[in-house]
């Protein structure tokens, strides 16, 4: 099923919160999620209708996948980025 989401807002707060907000073609809010595990800097829709995101958790790279409702379905933390 192809979804018609037209915008994504990605933000972060000072104390390690990743914030995701999505909306439809009419600008209506569809879902929002806040994760207190780290900062996120990138979100990209995937071909299966989900999302891949990346950021950091402390000094580590954090990569995770969100389903179509914003629930984390997979995540991994890689190495020390110092």
PEHUMO-V277137 format. One record per helix or strand. SS is the DSSP state (alpha for helix, beta for strand). FROM is the first residue (numbers start at 1). TO is the last residue. If there is no record, write none. Layout:
((SS & FROM & TO) (SS & FROM & TO))
This chain:
((beta & 5 & 13) (beta & 17 & 24) (beta & 29 & 35) (beta & 39 & 45) (beta & 51 & 57) (beta & 60 & 66) (beta & 72 & 78))
